[in-house]
Each structure stands twice: as structure tokens, then as C-alpha cells.
Amino acid sequence: MKREFLNFAPKTGLGKCSVILIIAMPILFVLGSSFTTLLYSSVPSGDTIFADITTRPALALTMLTGMAAGVAAFFTGAFAIVKKKDNTYLVCLSTIFGALLIMFLIGEFAFPH
């Protein structure tokens, strides 16, 4: 019986897409966070997401795009693992980080502060 070990780099296109999306997520978060001091230091935040998009669009859309990239990384990674059998370290890590982001978002919506 041949034993197959997990590789490091993704083999499939979906796996590569998942890794690229999870790398883009923190880059977008850092870029969006820098907008708070660079562009919108005197602009107050909105009470809702829609109000924040109208008052501080670059910040809100960058952060929402980062969240969407993390969620998409989870789904593309999970699909690559289950359907395409891409069991590599980076795809598994991107899927785990995407799942953690989804759990964080569920907690934010379930228990708003």
C-alpha cells in the first residue's frame, strides 16, 4: 500500500485560487486599516454598514472585499479538498483560516455590540 503524504504547494487551480485569496485577505485588511488614519481621520463612522459605505467608501469597501476574499478562500479550498483531492498544506491552511473568519463573522452577526 502506497502512502501519500501532504505536499506543500497546491496542485489544482482551485487550490491556487484559495491560497491567493487567503493571502489577499490580510493585505486588504491592512490597506483598509491604513485608510482610517490616512483618508478618514476626521470622518465619523456610520451606525450601519450601508451608512459607513456612504461616508467612508474606500475603507468600507476594502474591508468588505477582504472579508469576501476570506469567505471565498474557504469555499474554494473546501471544494478543492473534497472534489479535486488537493490535500496540500497551503490549501488546508487557507480553508482553516477562511473557516475561522466565517465563525468570527457569524459571532459578530449573532452577538452584535
C-alpha positions as CSV (number, residue, x, y, z in Angstrom):
1,M,0.0,0.0,0.0
2,K,1.5,3.3,-1.1
3,R,1.2,6.1,1.5
4,E,0.8,9.6,0.1
5,F,2.0,12.5,2.2
6,L,0.6,16.0,2.1
7,N,2.6,18.3,-0.2
8,F,3.2,22.0,0.4
9,A,2.1,23.7,-2.8
10,P,-1.4,23.4,-4.3
11,K,-1.8,21.1,-7.3
12,T,-5.1,22.3,-8.8
13,G,-6.3,25.7,-10.0
14,L,-8.9,25.9,-7.2
15,G,-6.3,25.2,-4.6
16,K,-4.1,28.0,-6.0
17,C,-7.1,30.4,-6.1
18,S,-7.8,29.6,-2.5
19,V,-4.2,30.3,-1.4
20,I,-4.2,33.6,-3.4
21,L,-7.5,34.7,-1.8
22,I,-6.3,34.0,1.7
23,I,-3.1,35.9,1.0
24,A,-5.1,38.8,-0.3
25,M,-7.3,38.9,2.8
26,P,-4.8,40.3,5.3
27,I,-3.4,42.7,2.7
28,L,-6.8,44.2,2.1
29,F,-7.4,44.4,5.9
30,V,-4.1,46.3,6.4
31,L,-4.8,48.5,3.5
32,G,-8.3,49.3,4.8
33,S,-7.0,49.9,8.3
34,S,-4.5,52.4,6.9
35,F,-7.4,54.3,5.3
36,T,-8.7,55.2,8.8
37,T,-5.7,57.4,9.5
38,L,-4.8,58.5,6.0
39,L,-8.1,59.4,4.5
40,Y,-10.9,59.4,7.1
41,S,-9.3,60.6,10.4
42,S,-12.0,63.4,10.8
43,V,-14.9,61.4,9.4
44,P,-17.1,59.6,12.0
45,S,-18.1,56.0,11.3
46,G,-21.6,55.1,10.3
47,D,-24.0,53.2,12.5
48,T,-24.6,50.5,9.9
49,I,-22.5,49.0,7.1
50,F,-24.6,50.9,4.5
51,A,-24.1,54.2,6.3
52,D,-20.4,53.5,6.6
53,I,-20.2,52.8,2.8
54,T,-21.7,56.2,2.0
55,T,-19.5,58.1,4.5
56,R,-16.2,56.2,4.1
57,P,-16.5,54.2,0.9
58,A,-12.8,53.3,0.4
59,L,-12.4,52.0,3.9
60,A,-15.7,50.0,4.0
61,L,-15.4,48.5,0.5
62,T,-11.7,47.5,1.1
63,M,-12.6,45.7,4.4
64,L,-15.7,44.1,2.9
65,T,-13.6,42.9,-0.1
66,G,-11.1,41.4,2.4
67,M,-13.9,39.6,4.2
68,A,-15.3,38.3,0.9
69,A,-11.8,37.1,-0.1
70,G,-11.6,35.1,3.1
71,V,-15.0,33.5,2.7
72,A,-14.3,32.7,-0.9
73,A,-11.0,31.2,0.1
74,F,-12.8,28.8,2.5
75,F,-15.3,27.7,-0.2
76,T,-12.7,27.3,-3.0
77,G,-10.4,25.5,-0.6
78,A,-13.1,23.2,0.7
79,F,-14.1,22.4,-2.9
80,A,-10.5,21.8,-3.9
81,I,-10.0,19.4,-1.0
82,V,-13.3,17.5,-1.3
83,K,-13.8,17.3,-5.1
84,K,-10.4,17.7,-6.6
85,K,-8.5,15.8,-3.8
86,D,-6.0,18.7,-3.4
87,N,-4.7,17.8,0.1
88,T,-1.8,20.2,0.4
89,Y,-0.7,22.2,3.4
90,L,-1.4,25.6,1.9
91,V,-4.9,24.7,0.7
92,C,-5.7,23.2,4.1
93,L,-4.4,26.3,5.9
94,S,-6.3,28.7,3.7
95,T,-9.5,26.6,4.3
96,I,-8.9,26.7,8.0
97,F,-8.3,30.5,8.1
98,G,-11.4,31.0,5.9
99,A,-13.5,28.9,8.3
100,L,-12.2,30.9,11.3
101,L,-13.2,34.1,9.5
102,I,-16.7,32.7,8.9
103,M,-17.0,31.7,12.5
104,F,-15.9,35.3,13.5
105,L,-18.5,36.8,11.2
106,I,-21.2,34.5,12.5
107,G,-20.3,35.6,16.0
108,E,-20.4,39.3,15.0
109,F,-23.9,39.0,13.5
110,A,-25.2,36.7,16.2
111,F,-24.0,38.9,19.1
112,P,-23.7,42.5,17.9
113,H,-22.2,45.0,20.2
